[in-house]
């Protein structure tokens, strides 16, 4: 039972915000690709597999991240009690856990078409080198955005077996969405990160974070606005964008870089935004 508790803590299964932020882009890609040739049962079937894949890959990513950051985490107040940093779980155990999680995720991936499988495998270098980026660049959040939203592309290709301008535009905007919310998240540890030499967009733009967030979320909003125009969605989609825009820019208005609890709450608020974006596309497709 103790090992199970440590495994749950290591993979952050009690903190679903992580895998939900990985899952929402997948759901967006699926609902965007949904058409009359796809049965509701098949759509739900794919949605379930992408959800499971999101939980598995996010869990594996947490393990790999904790292995890579072992010598950093024990110097940061918020992370020093993590299982690997505290020595409760060995690095070897961590690699075993990550390998098993990835193997199960691979089994799920093999249920899709060949094009989707190849695209997913090509993304693996980004997924597992992300934890190292904070050592070399102030833009690790950009790599996270590229990785975390890749499911949007995979969800589209799982139905169409080919790429299109629509998911690519959406994917581009989603990258900046992640860039924004993870910059907010990074302000929780900014003091410790500066001391130990870890880089982030939070540190790079610490003097004018709201300007940076405004740029990121503006790109996100323009992308989903352009998406609606190109896909010729009815007016109801654009009404929904008013709420989405409000939620995005409300984060900027309420953001307090010196309040870790505020940063965490705003970060978590993106779960609701992900759901609303999914429902907005669903209504637009059905309207």
ZIMO-V847982 format. One line per field, one symbol per residue. phi: phi as a letter, one per 20 degrees, with the letter a starting at -180 (. if undefined). A space follows every 10 residues. Layout:
BEGIN
phi: ???
END
This chain:
BEGIN
phi: .fffffffff elfecfgfff fefggfffff ffegbfedff ffffgfffff ffffffffff ffffffffeg eegfddgfdf efgffenfcf ffgfffgfff ffffffgfgf feffffffff ffeggffddg geffedbedf ffffffffdf ffffffffde maebffffff fgffgfffgf ffffgfffdg fffffeneda ffffdffcff fffffffffg ffffffgfff elffgfffff ffffffffef fffefcfecg ffffffgfff ffffffffff fgfffef
END
